[in-house]
Amino acid sequence: MKIENKDNYVILADEKDDIADFASFLEYQIPNKFKGQNVVLNLLDYTNLSLEQLLLLLKVSNLHRKTKHSFVIINKTINPDDIPYEMVVVPTIQEGEDIIGMEAIERDLGF
């Protein structure tokens, strides 16, 4: 796994090109190693990602977001209309940064 630390979030990316293994690995790593951090999951290298594969990340996304921290997935292959409302998926890192900023403001305002 590639890890890139930023000011208010961490970017994680898979190095093995196996989304099922990566999702399983993240279920253990996110609550332990990245607890208390906003997470951006860079899946731009997955140019043929299917909705079924994306849904493998739903559990870890929901668990992390319950801790009042952002969990944003970066990928541009899936139709945004098909993505469940519980997941935050955007096509660029910049948009991921923007989402983290907006969610931080919402949390500060008590939403």
Sine and cosine of phi, psi and omega as CSV:
sin_phi,cos_phi,sin_psi,cos_psi,sin_omega,cos_omega
0.00,0.00,0.71,-0.70,0.10,-0.99
-1.00,0.00,0.71,-0.71,0.00,-1.00
-0.81,-0.58,0.79,-0.62,0.05,-1.00
-0.78,-0.63,0.92,-0.40,-0.02,-1.00
-1.00,0.07,0.73,-0.69,0.07,-1.00
-0.89,-0.46,-0.02,-1.00,-0.05,-1.00
-0.85,0.52,-0.77,0.64,-0.08,-1.00
-0.82,-0.57,0.31,0.95,0.05,-1.00
-0.31,-0.95,0.15,-0.99,0.06,-1.00
-0.81,-0.59,0.64,-0.76,0.05,-1.00
-0.97,-0.23,0.80,-0.59,0.04,-1.00
-0.91,-0.42,0.66,-0.75,0.04,-1.00
-0.65,-0.76,0.52,-0.86,-0.01,-1.00
-0.99,0.10,0.63,-0.77,0.05,-1.00
-0.96,-0.29,-0.11,0.99,-0.13,-0.99
-0.96,-0.29,-0.15,0.99,0.02,-1.00
0.88,0.48,0.67,0.75,0.06,-1.00
-0.65,-0.76,0.99,-0.11,-0.13,-0.99
-0.90,0.44,-0.56,0.83,0.00,-1.00
-0.91,0.42,-0.73,0.68,0.04,-1.00
-0.91,0.42,-0.64,0.77,-0.01,-1.00
-0.90,0.44,-0.69,0.73,0.01,-1.00
-0.89,0.46,-0.69,0.72,0.02,-1.00
-0.90,0.44,-0.68,0.74,0.03,-1.00
-0.88,0.47,-0.67,0.74,-0.02,-1.00
-0.91,0.41,-0.54,0.84,0.02,-1.00
-0.86,0.51,-0.49,0.87,0.05,-1.00
-1.00,0.03,-0.68,0.73,-0.11,-0.99
-0.95,0.32,-0.69,0.72,-0.11,-0.99
-0.85,0.53,-0.79,0.61,-0.05,-1.00
-0.93,0.37,-0.39,0.92,-0.07,-1.00
-0.99,-0.12,-0.83,0.56,-0.11,-0.99
-1.00,0.09,-0.49,0.87,-0.11,-0.99
-0.89,-0.46,0.35,0.94,0.04,-1.00
-0.89,0.46,0.72,-0.70,0.01,-1.00
1.00,0.10,0.14,0.99,0.01,-1.00
-0.85,-0.53,0.50,-0.87,0.18,-0.98
-0.98,0.21,0.66,-0.75,-0.09,-1.00
-0.87,-0.50,0.75,-0.66,0.16,-0.99
-0.92,-0.40,0.83,-0.55,0.00,-1.00
-0.98,-0.21,0.95,-0.32,-0.04,-1.00
-1.00,0.08,0.96,-0.27,0.04,-1.00
-0.91,-0.41,0.46,0.89,0.00,-1.00
-0.90,0.44,-0.46,0.89,0.02,-1.00
-0.95,0.32,-0.29,0.96,0.05,-1.00
-1.00,0.08,1.00,0.10,-0.08,-1.00
-0.99,0.17,-0.19,0.98,0.04,-1.00
-0.85,-0.52,0.50,0.87,-0.03,-1.00
-0.90,0.44,0.75,-0.66,0.02,-1.00
-0.99,-0.14,0.27,-0.96,0.04,-1.00
-0.88,0.48,-0.64,0.77,0.02,-1.00
-0.87,0.49,-0.65,0.76,0.03,-1.00
-0.93,0.38,-0.67,0.75,0.02,-1.00
-0.87,0.50,-0.63,0.78,-0.03,-1.00
-0.91,0.41,-0.27,0.96,0.10,-1.00
-0.90,0.43,-0.34,0.94,-0.01,-1.00
-1.00,-0.09,-0.04,1.00,-0.07,-1.00
-0.88,0.48,-0.70,0.72,-0.04,-1.00
-0.87,0.49,-0.78,0.63,-0.03,-1.00
-0.91,0.41,-0.57,0.82,0.06,-1.00
-0.89,0.46,-0.76,0.65,-0.01,-1.00
-0.89,0.46,-0.69,0.73,0.00,-1.00
-0.89,0.45,-0.67,0.74,-0.03,-1.00
-0.94,0.34,-0.65,0.76,-0.01,-1.00
-0.92,0.40,-0.46,0.89,0.06,-1.00
-0.91,0.42,-0.36,0.93,0.02,-1.00
-0.99,0.10,0.16,0.99,0.01,-1.00
0.92,0.40,0.60,0.80,0.11,-0.99
-0.76,-0.64,0.47,-0.88,-0.06,-1.00
-0.97,0.24,0.54,-0.84,0.13,-0.99
-0.68,-0.73,0.97,-0.25,-0.10,-0.99
-0.88,-0.47,0.74,-0.67,0.03,-1.00
-0.96,-0.27,0.73,-0.69,0.02,-1.00
-0.96,-0.28,0.91,-0.42,0.06,-1.00
-0.24,-0.97,0.61,-0.79,-0.04,-1.00
-0.86,-0.51,0.32,0.95,-0.03,-1.00
-1.00,-0.09,-0.36,0.93,-0.07,-1.00
-0.99,-0.12,0.67,-0.74,0.04,-1.00
-0.88,0.48,0.83,-0.56,-0.03,-1.00
-0.84,0.54,-0.46,0.89,0.01,-1.00
-0.94,0.35,-0.34,0.94,-0.02,-1.00
-1.00,0.01,-0.22,0.98,-0.10,-1.00
-0.98,0.17,0.76,-0.65,0.02,-1.00
-0.86,0.51,0.55,-0.84,-0.06,-1.00
-0.89,0.45,-0.39,0.92,-0.01,-1.00
-0.94,0.33,-0.32,0.95,-0.06,-1.00
-0.97,-0.23,0.56,-0.83,0.07,-1.00
-0.94,-0.34,0.94,-0.34,0.00,-1.00
-0.80,-0.60,0.83,-0.56,0.00,-1.00
-0.76,-0.65,0.35,-0.94,-0.11,-0.99
-1.00,0.10,-0.22,0.98,-0.04,-1.00
-0.68,-0.74,0.38,-0.92,0.06,-1.00
-0.88,0.47,-0.65,0.76,0.00,-1.00
-0.86,0.51,-0.69,0.73,0.04,-1.00
-0.91,0.42,-0.56,0.83,0.08,-1.00
-0.89,0.46,-0.68,0.74,0.06,-1.00
-0.88,0.48,-0.67,0.74,0.01,-1.00
-0.89,0.46,-0.67,0.75,0.02,-1.00
-0.88,0.47,-0.70,0.72,0.01,-1.00
-0.87,0.50,-0.69,0.73,0.03,-1.00
-0.89,0.46,-0.70,0.72,0.01,-1.00
-0.91,0.41,-0.67,0.74,0.01,-1.00
-0.92,0.40,-0.56,0.83,0.06,-1.00
-0.90,0.44,-0.66,0.75,0.04,-1.00
-0.89,0.45,-0.70,0.71,0.02,-1.00
-0.86,0.50,-0.68,0.74,0.01,-1.00
-0.90,0.43,-0.64,0.76,0.02,-1.00
-0.89,0.46,-0.53,0.85,-0.01,-1.00
-1.00,0.07,-0.06,1.00,0.07,-1.00
1.00,-0.02,0.28,0.96,0.03,-1.00
-1.00,0.04,0.00,0.00,0.00,0.00
